[in-house]
Amino acid sequence: MTKSPLKVCAYQQAVTAGRDANLSAAVAAAHEAADAGARLLLLQELFALPYFCQSIDNAHFELAEPVPGPATKALSAVARARELVIVAPLFEQRPSGVFHNTAAVIDSDGSLAGLYRKMHIPDDPGYYEKYYFTPGDLGFTPIDTAVGRLGVLVCWDQWFPEAARLMALAGADILLYPTAIGWHPPDDDNEQERQREAWITIQRAHAIANALPVISCNRTGFEADPSGALPGIEFWGSSFVCGPQGEILAQAQPNEDTVLVADIDLARAREIRRQWPFFRDRRVDAYADLVRLGRD
Amino acid sequence: MTKSPLKVCAYQQAVTAGRDANLSAAVAAAHEAADAGARLLLLQELFALPYFCQSIDNAHFELAEPVPGPATKALSAVARARELVIVAPLFEQRPSGVFHNTAAVIDSDGSLAGLYRKMHIPDDPGYYEKYYFTPGDLGFTPIDTAVGRLGVLVCWDQWFPEAARLMALAGADILLYPTAIGWHPPDDDNEQERQREAWITIQRAHAIANALPVISCNRTGFEADPSGALPGIEFWGSSFVCGPQGEILAQAQPNEDTVLVADIDLARAREIRRQWPFFRDRRVDAYADLVRLGRD
């Protein structure tokens, strides 16, 4: 049983064009997290890269890397040195030449604990992910680590309650959402705030529905569209950690690089699941149509 | 296509021991809602009765009524007179002698549009519903009315994203949650606020995940446990209406009888579903385990 409370960290950063600098910043954040006593570090989606999916350009496939590869090797070293579990989201190229939006989970001994390959792939103006990423083929499978069983999901997955539920049903102790989401600059302030608030609310709701803590890590900073076709994305940061009642434990600002540290109480999560025992009462006899695209 | 915006109403009330007085208050609220231009009225769970499930007492089965019966007849008259759709949650006794926690949906011509029988039944200290209510046998089936296709769910259902999703997949235009939930007086203020906030958050998240407006109606007032075994329930009111991004459009206070009126924009909901097209990307190939109680 994992010790409780567990100190966790999310590192939100504005990336630069130089991936080595971004990786170095993540390694530095890992040390800072460990210095603060954290035993789990969540990095943002595609953490060391600009969000290249703003445009469709096959040169961007050059940004992919194998696992293990340069990013996981550098992070494995710091994970082992500092006994830190690290969730490292990256652009994975498989030996077969298939590309995924993947989170590599590095255990506290530096070994690769497992992979999650993003299952739900968006495709919207500025987020052309269906061009780059084959939908994940590993299912909604949590990954066992020294700090517990991690239900790692990636960005667009956060809008699908099904994903969180499947992780919970498989025994996840924590839900983790590395993310790259931001504002479309022409949208007005009210629309921008509704979007950010929706993003926070639905992830808090996954905590509530499943009585699990949630760690969400979103990049910050403005990134231009290299094609010039779109006005760029203002990533809204706002990374947060919440408890099993959806209560916010710590939250970063929209626009600052932040090593966000919080204590999560896994014993409390188990207690909440007995207090409001939703899992007892699921009507699995009546859920069959959830595997259909529509009931029409 | 339903006219948009649509003015809707939730009526939260503190009930008295006299069900006729509670019913009369609901009829008065229907007139007030219609006077304000509302075309849809949501009443609270078991709207004309004290929340009798605080204790286990077979005398309480006397409170049940058939559908059609006294409550639906009185409400049908005002529905027809004021061209108002009314969602009337009540304690249903079927001719077979089976009892349900049911919402009767009365169309604007006074006819019975359909029933929803609560599918997820709680059973916790002070909420002994499994003793009284057979779980619903009508599934998650929205009900067509003059103002649109209503995805009516009841209270405990609100903690289950599966229920909201199934209503949305069947074409619901609006999700409605009549409720009876409140505070356990010995809990401290922080715990009470976490619970109320969790209740609001998860329902806003159903709006977000499904790009649908939500109307939630919860009773208010303190009700003692007639058995004296428990310290009673302080129902927290806080009924609200939110839009398809989870944005709050109107909200009542915790402790006041309120005829809460809001405009919902069904065209906006359709637009949001195109803007963030979650329904396109559901991984129905990987959701099979949602019909299992656990994946262990």
Interface residues (C-beta under 8 A of the other chain):
Chain A: M119 H120 I121 P122 D124 P135 G139 F140 W156 W159 F160 P161 E162 A163 R165 L166 L169 A170 G171 R194 Q195 E197 A198 T201 I202 R204 A205 H206 I208 A209 Q245 G246 E247 Q275 W276 P277 F278 F279 D281 R282 R283 V284 A286 Y287 A288 D289 L290 V291 R292 L293 G294 R295 D296
Chain B: M119 H120 I121 P122 D124 P135 G139 F140 W156 W159 F160 P161 E162 A163 R165 L166 L169 A170 G171 R194 Q195 E197 A198 T201 I202 R204 A205 H206 I208 A209 Q245 G246 E247 Q275 W276 P277 F278 F279 D281 R282 R283 V284 A286 Y287 A288 D289 L290 V291 R292 L293 G294 R295 D296
